[in-house]
Amino acid sequence: METEDEADIKWKSHEKYLADMLKVLPQPYSSQDAHRLTLIYFIVSSLDLLGKSDKVNKKDVVDFVYSMQVLPDKDDPDRNFQNCGFRAGPFFGESWSPQCEPHSLNQFDQSHLAITYVALALLRICGDDGRMVNRRAITRALRCLQLDDGSFCAVPASENDMRFVFCAAAVSHMLDDWSGIDVDRAVNYIVASQSYDGGIGQGPGQESHGGSTYCALAALKLMGRLDALRDRQGLIQWCVERQVSGFQGRINKVADCCYSFWIGASLTLLSAYELIDFDCLKNHTAACQHRVGGFAKWPDNYPDVLHTYMALCGLSLGGDPNLLPVDAALGFSRAASGSFGRA
């Protein structure tokens, strides 16, 4: 049941906005078709947090997710093992195959580590048992994506940073199989990326950032290695100092409502969430609402599904009764969190 609150969050408007986005996205999203699975994740997971997952045709979502699975070549699995996982959309023209039948290799087809994370998250949210996930192929691909410094690439020979360390940890957690990660090397990369000011960058020597700080802490939490942090108190102070009404992602930046999750979840993982002013944060988030529903990056801007999702996650961290509790380490509802269990 919708409750009244001082910040006047328009819950019904957000529910309608998300239900509409699930049916058809506005034209500006056409340039984001290469991230289609991620857009679906933001919408479906938002509705799940709102307790409105009944508005989602879960079978359709599950079928689409499985149709995006990049499988080993049916004749020679070693030809493309490093590319296995999930792709973001049907842009390679692969045949529709939600039953995941083996097929011949498309040499240009490959998965993306962040998309593999959102694909598995969607399967968890939709209540799928993960039986058609090719776990062996995914963990084998993970081993190809980890570099000597402990970081991960998104795809072979691509950019590497903290985002993909988190994705690798989350994928391993959901699959309940850590054989694809050298955990010690990943932990060393994270520890080496903590800056002089207490925050954590995308890699060693890089600027502290709310997003990379979250990815680092969530990865450590999932790996059971939060105790490896070398300056926990300095990191807590850095995170707390990011509140300027809402949270900023970096020093000297304006508040952005998505950091209500990135920084809020970081403080939750550090057992220090009580140090923030949640009422002030909630008022800033309410100011980012749009009259048609959804949340924008800043007040008086157009809403989008990413900031809508992160705003809802941020409100959930503060215990808002209109939302299901969010799992701070995995980034979606506790009700859907956990692992598929071993095959």
Number of C-alpha atoms within 10 A of each C-alpha: 6 11 10 12 12 9 15 13 20 18 17 11 16 23 20 15 21 23 19 13 18 18 8 9 13 8 8 7 13 11 9 11 14 14 15 18 23 23 22 19 24 23 23 27 27 29 24 22 24 23 16 15 17 9 14 18 12 18 13 11 19 21 16 18 24 22 21 25 26 28 26 23 18 13 11 11 16 11 13 20 22 22 27 29 31 28 28 24 21 16 11 11 9 14 10 14 16 16 11 17 11 14 15 12 18 13 10 8 17 23 24 19 31 24 23 28 23 26 29 26 25 25 23 22 23 21 15 15 12 20 11 14 21 18 20 17 21 27 24 18 22 30 16 18 27 23 16 11 15 21 27 30 23 23 21 20 11 9 11 20 21 28 23 27 31 30 23 29 28 30 28 23 20 22 23 16 19 18 13 21 24 16 18 12 16 27 23 15 23 30 19 17 25 28 20 13 13 20 24 30 25 26 23 18 13 12 18 25 22 29 21 29 28 29 29 31 25 27 29 25 20 18 20 11 15 18 10 13 18 13 16 16 13 16 24 20 16 21 30 20 14 23 22 17 20 26 28 24 25 19 13 9 11 16 23 22 33 29 27 32 29 27 29 31 30 29 24 18 19 18 11 17 20 11 12 20 15 21 14 15 24 25 16 22 30 21 18 25 28 20 13 13 21 27 31 25 22 20 18 13 12 16 21 21 22 19 24 27 26 23 29 28 33 27 25 24 23 24 14 16 15 19 23 22 20 25 20 25 22 26 19 27 25 16 15 20 18 17 19 20 13 11 13
